[in-house]
Amino acid sequence: MRRNASLTSSTFKELFRHFLPAKIIRRWFDLLGPAKRRPPKISAQELIMGLVFHVLAGAGTLAQHVRELTRKTITDGALSQRRTSLPWQIFETILEAALRPKAQEKKHPQAFYHGLRLCGLDGSRFSVANTPQVKQSMSKAATRRLKAAFAKVGVAVLVELGLHNPIAAAIGASEESEMVLSRQLLDRLPEKSLLISDRYYGVPVLLIEFKEIHPAGREFLVRAKSNLKRRVLEIYPDGSALVEIRAGKKKLIVREIMGQVRRGQGSWSQVRLWTSLLDCKKHPASELLALYARRWEQESFYRELKVDMRSAELVQSHTPLTAAQEIAALIMAYALLVEERIKAAKVGEVPVLRISFLKTLEAVRGLWHFLEVTGDLLDARGVRLAVSRTMRRIAEMAIPKRRQRSCPRALRQPVSSWPRLLKNSSVKAAPEYDLIPVTA
């Protein structure tokens, strides 16, 4: 049985069927999809699988990649009409079914803190081409230099830190704000987890809503702006304090941690954190101050999703709906690659994030194309050998331990209040953390 499982997970089609079973796709297409006039040329599963393979496969059109997977010829125009007729709710439900946590505490200790799964929540935006459909239905944001060049589709993703694994996503198919999208994901946080987020989420109204949804079992560690008011209730021996925050008539008791951070001989940057981890003995302030730095893994996730996986600066789709579908396919494709990174990390006996995302993408892309072409020429042993050698090669190219290095926060051609960068430099040193006692 294990031998068959290792074989069936080698080709992209079998891997995708394990990732997202066909019965789930059929179920939501039957419930939410358009009425069928005649049997479609490609099934619902083949359409979704083709979209995900298209964003992974590199050069080529969607029709070419669908033909490579299904051996069925269909034009890009017909595929576009099929996609346009699909309601967005289908992709929302498919994303919810496909994305799930993957970290295991014994195998991936870097993804946990005191038994709590480390999760990050943040938003980003994708630029959409200036097609007539986009111009007619989407607006462009105002900037210092008049309007932005392209309209944007917003996205919020809940990420499993330590693996960079997306476990929930909300996409602004109707130009929703980041806060609206993020609030849709609060109830998707796994049990026994710790949410780490930046100052955008460190506001009383959102934190109170968070604890109303999750009274216990799910905690938060967020950065808060320095001008937000609170009432100090008790100061702890480690310098942190128990404080009360309010939003209207609602209030919440949190723990406040003040500190400063620098690297090498650089300047200190002050940090103010709010957390629902109230036990100062079990969760020392210095430990949480250092843990907050894990939030930057969310930025690495978006770089891999938006830069490494795509060969163009713009979303390729021509309408707001199909652009949102393409982004959903990108996120599902990323989740598939996380599974391959986990396999390669196991072979190399290294942490998952030591496995290069871009090298994994290039290696498995070549493997899947090769197996789709030669699948009927190789026996089971040959396929398993090709897969194992690919995983071993990815593991051999593991990234060395990350350097303790930072670059100046400046711009060569600033368009804001950032200082102008005249000479590039960097600092190589481990970050220093220094607690500041909270005062009333």
Legacy VTK file of the C-alpha trace (Angstrom):
# vtk DataFile Version 3.0
C-alpha trace
ASCII
DATASET POLYDATA
POINTS 440 float
0.000 0.000 0.000
2.813 2.414 0.857
4.536 1.516 -2.397
1.448 2.506 -4.389
1.078 5.746 -2.394
4.634 6.801 -3.188
3.984 6.126 -6.857
0.653 7.926 -7.062
2.093 11.059 -5.477
4.781 11.343 -8.170
2.836 12.817 -11.094
1.076 16.156 -10.801
-2.359 14.673 -11.543
-2.159 12.122 -8.741
-0.647 14.635 -6.342
-3.488 17.055 -7.063
-6.137 14.363 -6.563
-4.674 13.660 -3.152
-4.479 17.400 -2.388
-8.048 18.142 -3.531
-10.270 15.091 -4.205
-12.475 15.194 -7.293
-15.643 14.547 -5.272
-15.187 17.834 -3.393
-14.867 19.808 -6.633
-17.863 18.054 -8.204
-19.955 18.679 -5.116
-19.470 22.457 -5.170
-19.829 22.706 -8.943
-23.153 20.854 -8.695
-24.362 23.117 -5.864
-23.073 26.502 -7.057
-22.114 26.116 -10.704
-24.172 27.099 -13.742
-26.803 24.751 -15.127
-25.395 22.174 -17.532
-26.730 22.395 -21.095
-24.603 19.540 -22.337
-21.690 17.473 -21.024
-18.637 19.773 -20.781
-15.542 18.986 -22.825
-13.406 19.020 -19.678
-14.694 18.122 -16.246
-14.815 20.454 -13.234
-11.804 18.740 -11.701
-9.824 19.022 -14.937
-10.598 22.749 -15.115
-9.424 23.487 -11.564
-6.435 21.144 -11.898
-5.517 22.817 -15.196
-5.618 26.276 -13.604
-3.308 25.201 -10.787
-0.935 23.415 -13.177
-0.922 26.473 -15.456
0.455 28.795 -12.746
3.099 26.177 -11.885
4.133 25.028 -15.348
5.952 28.126 -16.595
5.800 29.130 -20.267
2.656 28.258 -22.205
-1.039 29.062 -22.382
-3.782 27.621 -20.225
-5.111 25.632 -23.183
-1.690 24.090 -23.800
-1.287 23.073 -20.168
-4.813 21.637 -20.000
-4.043 19.576 -23.104
-0.783 18.360 -21.523
-2.702 17.116 -18.477
-5.897 15.791 -20.055
-4.968 15.042 -23.690
-8.061 17.083 -24.619
-7.922 19.980 -27.088
-9.824 23.107 -26.066
-9.216 26.718 -27.034
-8.237 29.509 -24.658
-11.411 31.345 -25.664
-13.599 28.408 -24.623
-11.719 28.120 -21.329
-12.179 31.850 -20.721
-15.938 31.580 -21.316
-16.105 28.601 -18.965
-14.237 30.466 -16.225
-16.341 33.617 -16.638
-19.530 31.641 -16.050
-18.330 30.312 -12.683
-19.498 32.129 -9.530
-16.748 33.225 -7.153
-18.319 31.218 -4.286
-17.046 28.011 -5.930
-13.440 29.112 -5.552
-14.012 30.309 -1.989
-15.284 26.891 -0.949
-12.548 25.066 -2.877
-9.866 27.175 -1.176
-11.400 26.370 2.200
-11.359 22.649 1.422
-7.831 22.590 -0.047
-5.870 24.657 2.483
-5.086 22.992 5.793
-2.285 22.911 8.420
0.642 20.605 7.663
3.131 21.110 10.521
3.621 18.366 13.116
5.157 19.388 16.424
7.616 16.479 16.622
8.755 16.764 13.011
8.636 20.566 12.682
9.421 22.076 16.113
10.309 25.397 14.453
6.611 25.838 13.610
5.485 25.736 17.269
5.944 27.685 20.500
5.097 25.881 23.758
2.686 23.632 21.891
1.044 26.530 20.032
1.109 26.464 16.232
2.713 29.695 14.968
0.524 31.477 12.420
0.848 34.806 10.627
-1.849 36.978 9.068
-1.171 39.759 6.597
-2.451 41.157 3.328
-1.012 42.019 -0.068
-2.181 43.144 -3.508
-1.797 41.892 -7.083
-1.698 44.238 -10.077
-4.201 43.601 -12.870
-3.704 44.565 -16.526
-5.587 47.599 -17.900
-8.101 45.660 -19.973
-11.489 47.246 -20.864
-13.276 44.937 -18.399
-10.920 45.900 -15.575
-11.106 49.624 -16.339
-14.882 49.509 -16.355
-15.352 47.705 -13.037
-12.259 48.455 -10.920
-10.815 51.704 -9.577
-7.176 52.710 -9.174
-5.735 53.908 -5.892
-4.563 57.512 -5.539
-0.820 58.058 -4.981
1.540 61.015 -4.648
1.895 60.923 -8.421
-1.788 60.879 -9.355
-3.448 57.471 -9.837
-1.679 54.118 -9.671
-0.693 52.527 -12.966
-2.810 49.420 -12.391
-5.861 48.372 -10.441
-5.212 45.984 -7.563
-6.841 42.808 -6.291
-6.335 42.479 -2.537
-5.643 39.236 -0.726
-5.243 38.193 2.917
-3.550 34.899 3.753
-3.251 33.033 7.046
0.160 31.344 6.943
1.664 28.559 9.036
5.035 29.983 10.087
7.972 27.589 10.010
6.650 26.024 6.781
5.261 29.070 4.924
2.131 26.994 4.410
-1.116 28.854 3.562
-3.949 27.501 5.718
-6.665 30.009 4.750
-7.057 32.805 2.202
-9.550 35.537 1.343
-9.371 37.287 -2.051
-10.967 40.649 -2.786
-12.932 39.793 -5.901
-15.061 42.909 -5.210
-12.215 45.226 -4.099
-12.654 44.551 -0.380
-10.114 46.147 1.977
-7.388 44.195 3.751
-9.213 44.508 7.084
-12.448 43.126 5.626
-10.593 40.198 4.076
-8.571 39.505 7.222
-11.657 39.423 9.427
-13.032 36.651 7.230
-10.074 34.500 8.306
-10.211 34.977 12.084
-12.438 31.932 12.570
-10.116 29.808 10.386
-7.289 29.872 12.916
-6.432 26.270 13.976
-6.832 25.083 17.557
-3.874 25.642 19.900
-2.293 28.337 17.787
-0.578 31.700 18.270
-1.324 34.464 15.765
1.564 36.886 15.089
0.748 40.076 13.165
1.954 43.636 12.627
0.576 47.000 13.783
-2.277 46.982 11.266
-3.918 44.264 13.345
-2.846 45.538 16.769
-6.001 47.589 17.396
-8.468 47.045 20.265
-11.539 46.520 18.086
-9.934 43.620 16.184
-8.342 42.002 19.249
-11.627 42.119 21.161
-13.375 40.542 18.177
-10.643 37.883 18.055
-11.224 36.850 21.699
-14.997 36.863 21.208
-14.537 34.326 18.403
-11.856 32.355 20.286
-12.342 32.636 24.068
-9.699 29.939 24.652
-7.209 27.759 22.785
-6.089 30.438 20.338
-3.801 33.307 21.331
-2.290 36.389 19.711
0.981 38.348 19.765
0.698 41.603 17.818
2.536 44.878 17.592
0.555 47.958 18.681
1.001 51.606 17.748
2.574 53.819 20.389
-0.339 56.286 20.437
-3.026 53.749 21.401
-4.397 54.257 24.903
-4.639 51.583 27.597
-5.013 51.398 31.368
-2.260 49.684 33.361
-3.620 47.210 35.921
-0.492 45.468 37.183
3.236 45.528 36.434
5.002 42.158 36.352
8.566 41.416 37.562
9.851 40.907 33.995
8.910 44.477 33.033
5.706 43.604 31.166
2.324 44.730 32.446
-1.306 43.673 32.554
-3.343 46.377 30.782
-6.931 46.998 29.771
-7.813 48.091 26.237
-11.229 49.354 25.088
-13.252 49.597 21.900
-16.495 51.441 22.626
-18.142 49.763 25.583
-16.177 46.546 25.099
-12.901 45.918 26.888
-10.194 43.268 27.002
-7.300 42.537 29.345
-4.003 41.914 27.548
-0.338 41.882 28.449
1.851 44.699 27.182
5.550 44.255 26.436
7.849 47.164 25.624
11.266 46.637 24.136
13.842 47.789 21.651
15.667 45.905 18.933
18.844 46.503 16.956
21.420 44.563 14.943
25.148 45.147 15.338
25.936 48.777 16.155
22.796 50.059 14.441
20.217 52.298 16.049
17.597 50.904 18.409
14.009 50.477 17.187
11.294 50.567 19.830
8.583 47.887 19.831
5.280 47.718 21.708
3.542 44.337 21.824
0.134 43.197 23.040
-0.490 39.525 23.736
-3.139 37.283 25.224
-0.399 35.145 26.817
-0.800 36.581 30.322
1.450 34.202 32.297
4.786 36.019 32.662
6.494 32.952 34.169
5.518 30.542 31.407
5.984 33.134 28.646
8.783 35.575 29.636
8.675 39.009 28.017
12.162 38.634 26.521
11.114 35.356 24.872
8.025 36.898 23.284
9.968 39.954 22.132
12.363 37.695 20.207
9.499 35.504 18.955
7.764 38.463 17.313
10.568 38.598 14.736
9.048 35.433 13.193
6.364 37.710 11.722
8.750 38.535 8.875
8.287 35.015 7.526
4.946 36.277 6.193
6.844 38.719 3.958
9.020 35.865 2.691
5.859 33.916 1.865
4.501 36.774 -0.258
7.858 37.197 -2.030
7.858 33.519 -2.992
4.190 33.667 -4.024
4.360 36.878 -6.064
7.937 36.846 -7.417
9.312 33.296 -7.513
6.138 31.625 -8.796
5.291 34.187 -11.472
7.139 35.207 -14.621
5.176 38.463 -15.080
4.510 41.523 -12.963
0.788 41.495 -13.766
-1.910 38.903 -13.287
-2.462 37.326 -16.713
-6.268 37.213 -16.512
-8.306 39.965 -18.197
-11.326 40.370 -15.890
-11.639 40.956 -12.130
-13.297 37.547 -11.634
-10.741 35.525 -13.582
-7.928 37.507 -11.909
-9.259 36.410 -8.515
-9.449 32.832 -9.831
-5.812 33.017 -10.946
-4.726 34.242 -7.507
-6.673 31.386 -5.885
-4.869 28.940 -8.188
-1.510 30.506 -7.216
-2.222 29.979 -3.521
-3.282 26.360 -4.070
-0.182 25.761 -6.207
1.970 27.191 -3.419
0.349 24.809 -0.913
1.172 21.902 -3.227
4.815 22.960 -3.352
4.935 23.122 0.455
4.286 19.371 0.477
7.236 18.848 -1.880
9.459 21.015 0.328
8.472 18.907 3.329
9.433 15.719 1.455
12.804 17.157 0.419
13.473 18.427 3.962
12.815 14.924 5.285
15.306 13.450 2.803
17.962 16.038 3.693
17.136 16.009 7.423
17.037 19.814 7.528
14.315 22.333 8.525
11.753 22.942 5.797
12.727 26.585 5.259
16.286 25.501 4.474
14.859 23.997 1.302
14.853 26.666 -1.404
11.357 27.421 -2.666
12.544 28.492 -6.123
14.800 25.449 -6.579
11.956 23.194 -5.452
9.642 24.826 -7.986
12.121 24.400 -10.832
12.959 20.798 -9.932
9.403 19.501 -9.516
8.212 21.463 -12.558
10.750 19.578 -14.658
9.846 16.286 -12.953
6.122 16.684 -13.599
6.630 17.606 -17.265
8.959 14.619 -17.668
6.542 12.148 -16.048
3.564 13.452 -18.025
5.486 12.742 -21.249
7.126 9.450 -20.262
4.537 8.047 -17.835
3.661 5.153 -20.171
7.340 4.379 -20.865
8.530 3.907 -17.278
7.539 1.145 -14.907
6.691 1.801 -11.244
10.295 1.315 -10.162
11.558 3.829 -12.718
9.032 6.456 -11.634
9.910 6.009 -7.957
13.614 6.271 -8.779
13.083 9.530 -10.715
11.069 10.989 -7.836
13.561 9.956 -5.140
16.503 11.341 -7.115
14.679 14.638 -7.593
13.965 14.920 -3.863
17.593 14.085 -3.073
18.844 16.730 -5.506
16.586 19.372 -3.938
17.839 18.389 -0.483
21.466 18.644 -1.627
20.819 22.258 -2.660
19.544 23.216 0.809
20.178 26.833 1.747
22.998 27.376 4.285
22.056 28.743 7.670
20.756 32.270 7.167
23.279 35.053 7.818
22.503 37.476 10.616
22.397 40.447 8.261
20.252 43.515 7.757
20.218 46.352 5.215
19.495 50.055 5.749
15.861 51.173 5.740
16.278 53.769 2.989
15.454 54.280 -0.705
17.660 55.308 -3.618
14.858 57.458 -5.056
12.482 58.139 -2.158
8.871 59.122 -2.823
7.975 59.351 0.852
9.585 60.314 4.142
12.229 57.563 3.894
15.811 58.913 3.796
17.641 58.812 0.500
20.094 55.936 0.045
23.414 57.291 -1.247
25.765 54.426 -0.360
24.604 50.866 0.149
25.688 49.078 3.323
24.638 46.211 5.549
25.174 45.022 9.112
26.177 41.440 9.957
25.288 40.609 13.559
22.679 38.769 15.567
19.720 40.942 16.629
19.771 42.317 20.166
16.623 42.642 22.272
16.334 44.903 25.282
13.222 45.099 27.462
11.822 48.447 28.554
9.775 48.347 31.790
6.136 49.316 31.188
5.010 52.354 33.158
1.538 53.619 33.911
LINES 1 441
440 0 1 2 3 4 5 6 7 8 9 10 11 12 13 14 15 16 17 18 19 20 21 22 23 24 25 26 27 28 29 30 31 32 33 34 35 36 37 38 39 40 41 42 43 44 45 46 47 48 49 50 51 52 53 54 55 56 57 58 59 60 61 62 63 64 65 66 67 68 69 70 71 72 73 74 75 76 77 78 79 80 81 82 83 84 85 86 87 88 89 90 91 92 93 94 95 96 97 98 99 100 101 102 103 104 105 106 107 108 109 110 111 112 113 114 115 116 117 118 119 120 121 122 123 124 125 126 127 128 129 130 131 132 133 134 135 136 137 138 139 140 141 142 143 144 145 146 147 148 149 150 151 152 153 154 155 156 157 158 159 160 161 162 163 164 165 166 167 168 169 170 171 172 173 174 175 176 177 178 179 180 181 182 183 184 185 186 187 188 189 190 191 192 193 194 195 196 197 198 199 200 201 202 203 204 205 206 207 208 209 210 211 212 213 214 215 216 217 218 219 220 221 222 223 224 225 226 227 228 229 230 231 232 233 234 235 236 237 238 239 240 241 242 243 244 245 246 247 248 249 250 251 252 253 254 255 256 257 258 259 260 261 262 263 264 265 266 267 268 269 270 271 272 273 274 275 276 277 278 279 280 281 282 283 284 285 286 287 288 289 290 291 292 293 294 295 296 297 298 299 300 301 302 303 304 305 306 307 308 309 310 311 312 313 314 315 316 317 318 319 320 321 322 323 324 325 326 327 328 329 330 331 332 333 334 335 336 337 338 339 340 341 342 343 344 345 346 347 348 349 350 351 352 353 354 355 356 357 358 359 360 361 362 363 364 365 366 367 368 369 370 371 372 373 374 375 376 377 378 379 380 381 382 383 384 385 386 387 388 389 390 391 392 393 394 395 396 397 398 399 400 401 402 403 404 405 406 407 408 409 410 411 412 413 414 415 416 417 418 419 420 421 422 423 424 425 426 427 428 429 430 431 432 433 434 435 436 437 438 439
